[in-house]
């Protein structure tokens, strides 16, 4: 699963937390990439979710969008905004890698991790790319970095390599061309609906100012490549998650959930 869980933005952010947890419990994903995750000196949202679900968690910051310089409410004061990985299996290695960013005064990061899957090391990348469509040079450069990391020969092995996140670009966007050239879109491979949307304008707090390149598009993605040349990867299902729970939407984004199964030829 990959899901942008909307940090502490929007009204009633505390009331959204049970819905996030309920959604994760309902779908029971083994590996979860999260974006817009909050972190404080006392701990992170990823840690809280992992503790509640019996999972492992790692967190890396900063990520897009930058936390408000002038907090919108006291609960945002001094709170980091980052990306995270939750896993049913131990996370044996992880690091934060700075992404190209000529237009920002800070360095957004991609989280690179290795999960101890029962079949062997599972390489995972978690990222949120630049959201300002004006800065498409950065968006392209960041997508190219993800593609490069996901195809690093050092990640070859018994498991596919995964690149997941809020990539702030529609599936057919030129921004994602570097990824499409070397990786496989799990949504398409799994027969997901062509008209699927992960940033719907129907949400009560939809960021309509983001424009048609992002709103009412599938901008949250799971890409993969086989771990070696003789590996066959099947995407058995692809679905959208994150509907309202008890009348409250857990996030302004919907999650993408894909079931992958692989074997040697």
C-alpha positions in Angstrom: 0.0 0.0 0.0 1.0 3.6 -0.6 -0.9 6.4 1.1 -0.5 10.1 1.7 -2.1 10.6 5.1 -2.2 14.4 5.1 0.0 15.3 8.1 -1.8 17.6 10.5 -3.4 19.6 7.8 -7.1 20.2 7.4 -9.8 20.5 10.0 -10.1 18.0 12.9 -6.8 16.1 12.2 -7.1 14.2 15.4 -10.5 12.8 14.4 -8.9 11.4 11.2 -6.4 9.2 13.0 -8.8 6.4 13.9 -9.9 6.2 10.3 -6.3 5.8 9.1 -5.8 2.9 11.6 -9.1 1.3 10.7 -8.3 1.4 7.0 -4.9 -0.2 7.6 -6.5 -2.9 9.7 -9.1 -3.6 7.0 -6.6 -4.1 4.2 -3.7 -5.6 6.3 -1.0 -4.7 3.8 2.4 -6.3 4.5 4.4 -3.2 3.3 3.0 0.3 3.6 4.6 3.5 2.2 3.3 6.6 3.9 3.7 10.3 2.9 2.9 13.5 4.8 3.7 11.7 8.1 4.1 13.8 11.2 7.0 13.6 13.6 7.8 15.2 17.0 10.5 14.8 19.6 8.3 12.3 21.4 7.8 10.1 18.3 6.2 9.8 14.9 2.8 9.0 13.5 4.5 6.0 11.8 5.6 4.7 15.3 2.1 5.1 16.7 0.5 3.2 13.7 3.2 0.5 13.9 2.7 0.0 17.6 -1.1 -0.4 17.2 -0.7 -2.8 14.3 2.3 -4.8 15.5 4.5 -3.6 12.6 8.0 -2.2 12.1 8.4 1.5 11.2 11.0 3.9 10.0 10.6 7.6 9.3 12.6 10.2 7.2 12.3 14.0 6.8 11.9 16.5 5.4 9.5 15.9 2.6 6.9 17.7 0.5 5.1 19.9 1.2 7.1 21.9 3.7 5.4 22.3 7.1 3.9 25.8 7.5 6.3 28.5 8.7 3.3 30.0 10.5 1.4 27.1 12.1 -2.3 27.0 11.2 -3.0 25.7 14.7 -0.9 24.9 17.9 -0.8 21.2 17.0 1.5 22.0 14.0 4.1 23.9 16.1 7.5 22.3 15.8 6.2 19.2 14.0 8.2 17.6 11.1 6.7 16.4 7.9 8.2 13.3 6.3 7.8 9.9 4.7 7.7 6.5 6.4 7.7 2.8 5.8 5.7 0.3 7.8 6.4 -3.4 7.4 5.2 -6.8 8.7 8.8 -8.0 8.6 11.9 -6.4 10.1 13.4 -3.4 8.3 17.1 -4.2 8.3 18.5 -1.1 6.6 17.3 2.3 5.8 18.6 5.7 4.8 17.4 9.1 3.7 18.7 10.3 0.4 18.4 13.9 -0.7 16.5 14.5 -3.9 17.4 17.1 -6.5 15.7 20.4 -5.6 16.8 23.6 -7.3 13.7 25.5 -6.3 13.6 24.8 -2.6 15.8 26.1 0.3 15.7 22.7 2.0 16.5 19.1 0.8 13.5 16.8 0.4 14.4 13.1 0.9 13.5 9.7 -0.5 13.5 6.9 2.1 15.5 3.8 0.9 15.0 0.7 2.9 15.5 -3.1 2.9 12.8 -5.3 4.4 13.6 -8.9 5.6 10.9 -10.6 3.5 10.6 -14.4 4.0 11.9 -14.9 0.4 14.9 -12.6 1.0 15.8 -8.9 1.0 13.0 -6.7 -0.4 14.2 -3.2 -1.6 11.7 -0.4 -1.0 11.8 3.3 -1.9 9.3 5.7 -0.4 9.0 9.2 -1.8 6.8 12.3 -2.3 7.8 14.3 -5.3 7.7 18.0 -5.9 4.0 19.1 -6.1 4.5 22.5 -7.9 3.9 21.8 -11.5 5.9 25.0 -12.3 9.0 23.2 -11.1 8.8 20.3 -13.6 12.6 20.3 -13.9 12.8 19.2 -10.3 9.9 16.8 -10.7 11.7 15.1 -13.7 15.0 15.0 -11.9 13.4 13.4 -8.8 11.6 10.8 -10.9 14.9 10.0 -12.6 16.6 9.5 -9.2 13.9 7.1 -8.1 14.3 5.2 -11.4 18.1 5.0 -10.8 17.8 3.8 -7.3 15.1 1.2 -8.2 17.3 -0.3 -10.9 20.6 -0.3 -8.9 22.2 -3.7 -9.5 22.9 -3.9 -5.8 19.2 -4.4 -5.3 19.0 -7.5 -7.6 17.9 -10.5 -5.6 15.1 -12.8 -4.7 12.4 -10.1 -4.4 11.2 -7.3 -6.7 12.3 -3.8 -6.2 9.5 -1.4 -5.2 9.2 2.4 -5.7 6.1 3.8 -4.0 4.6 7.1 -3.1 2.7 10.3 -3.8 4.5 11.2 -7.1 2.4 14.2 -7.7 1.9 13.3 -11.4 -0.7 11.4 -13.3 0.1 8.0 -14.7 0.6 9.3 -18.3 2.5 12.4 -17.2 5.9 13.2 -18.8 7.2 13.6 -15.3 6.9 9.8 -14.7 8.6 8.9 -18.0 11.9 8.0 -16.3 10.0 5.5 -14.1 7.8 4.1 -16.9 10.9 3.4 -19.0 12.5 1.0 -16.5 9.8 0.0 -14.0 6.3 -1.5 -14.2 3.2 0.4 -13.0 1.6 -2.1 -10.6 -1.9 -0.5 -11.1 -1.9 -1.2 -14.8 -0.3 -4.6 -14.4 -3.0 -5.5 -11.9 -5.9 -4.4 -14.1 -6.8 -1.4 -12.0 -9.5 0.9 -13.4 -8.3 3.3 -16.0 -10.3 6.2 -14.4 -9.1 5.6 -10.9 -8.5 8.8 -8.8 -6.4 9.2 -5.7 -6.8 13.0 -5.2 -10.5 13.5 -5.7 -12.1 16.9 -6.1 -15.1 15.5 -4.1 -13.2 15.6 -0.9 -14.5 18.4 1.4 -11.0 19.9 1.6 -9.7 19.0 -1.8 -6.7 21.2 -2.9 -8.5 22.5 -6.0 -5.7 25.1 -6.4 -3.4 22.3 -7.4 -5.1 22.2 -10.8 -6.2 19.5 -13.3 -2.7 18.0 -13.5 -3.1 16.7 -10.0 -6.7 16.9 -8.9 -9.0 14.1 -10.1 -6.0 12.1 -11.2 -4.2 8.9 -10.0 -1.1 10.6 -8.6 -0.2 8.0 -6.0 1.8 5.0 -7.4 3.4 1.7 -6.9 6.1 0.8 -9.4 8.3 -2.3 -9.4 10.8 -4.3 -11.3 11.6 -8.0 -11.0 14.6 -8.9 -8.8 16.4 -10.8 -11.6 15.9 -11.6 -15.2 14.2 -14.9 -14.6 11.7 -13.7 -12.1 8.0 -13.4 -13.0 6.0 -11.0 -11.0 2.2 -11.1 -11.1 0.0 -8.3 -9.7 -3.1 -10.2 -8.6 -5.2 -7.2 -7.7 -5.1 -3.4 -7.7 -7.6 -1.3 -5.7 -8.3 2.1 -4.1 -8.7 2.5 -0.3 -9.4 5.3 2.1 -13.1 5.9 2.0 -14.8 7.8 4.9 -14.9 6.0 8.3 -17.8 7.0 10.5 -18.4 10.0 8.2 -14.8 11.3 8.4 -12.3 10.9 5.5 -8.9 9.7 6.9 -7.0 11.8 4.3 -7.6 14.0 1.3 -5.8 11.3 -0.7 -6.9 7.7 -1.4 -4.5 4.9 -1.0 -3.4 2.4 -3.6 -3.2 -1.2 -2.7 -1.7 -3.9 -4.9 -1.1 -7.6 -4.3 2.1 -8.9 -5.8 3.2 -12.5 -6.1 6.4 -13.7 -7.8 8.3 -16.8 -8.7 11.2 -17.9 -10.9 10.6 -19.1 -14.5 
